[in-house]
């Protein structure tokens, strides 16, 4: 049995005074984050050891005595900030480990934050009413409850986008008891740039074009932004405008992701994809490509949560050698980044590179499924991944 995680996002309309309280609390969260990070670094440099969550909690208690303003933050929100710092530290240690194994990863301590734009309530401190959520230390916030939630609510987060809209997201958990029985074919899926996705049965899902107009607009405003004086009013205005366009593109992209994922879960009984592909893709400066990169995570999440009701299962597989292996004979050979066709030196198979990969993904999923059902992976819906859809373009903050 699997635990099914879902995230629900609603537009929220806090009052003016709630907005200033929220902004104040986000400011305090940022201060707390940076103080905890500073403390962790100091501790690491002195002892070579991790500043544990237990240490952090003790330290926060002391901090609150000295600086009572931190009592304005709900205790669970403080807890979440500590979790974020320790998460950043875990990643730091993971990168060190990877570097020792010879992988090329950027090291360096976790960075200090110049802002935090969300507050997360991990367990308590909020109560759901019909069109409002009552939040400890903030009050009752109005939101547009356009969709009923399923499962048990685990966390609640309030977030402000860069275009200064507010959203509330709830993540829920539910035991998945579905029997996966829609009798449709199984398929492997290769996510890519040339095609958005290539399926092992030969289906191609083209990459939707972001209108050149939107891209041009973005570029113009980005350029203008870099000419504006830092901290000035015009710069702030241009930033909001930039965020609005990015969010508009993100919404269009989101629409495509919802429609495509819906179509797929209703056409197949099982969809296998490469789990780490998203994380492994190199950063690129091309805008259109950044948008594509950022949407893969959301896409697999949408697939997962739509899969259940459609009787489909979504399986994440290890991406090892999916591109280099011949899908016919299993021979492993190198293939250049720009080579579109896989030509097997062993059996002579000539096949489209992405199609070859998608067949290997299907095969890998088959092996995984035969030895343990626990290999079925549903990606976790994380607040960051879902809530950030408006910020995928990076740009200057
Ligand atoms: Zn071959």
Boltz pocket constraint, residues with backbone or C-beta under 6 A from the ligand:
constraints:
  - pocket:
      binder: B
      contacts: [[A, 326], [A, 327], [A, 328], [A, 329], [A, 330], [A, 331], [A, 344], [A, 345], [A, 346], [A, 347], [A, 348], [A, 349]]
      max_distance: 6.0
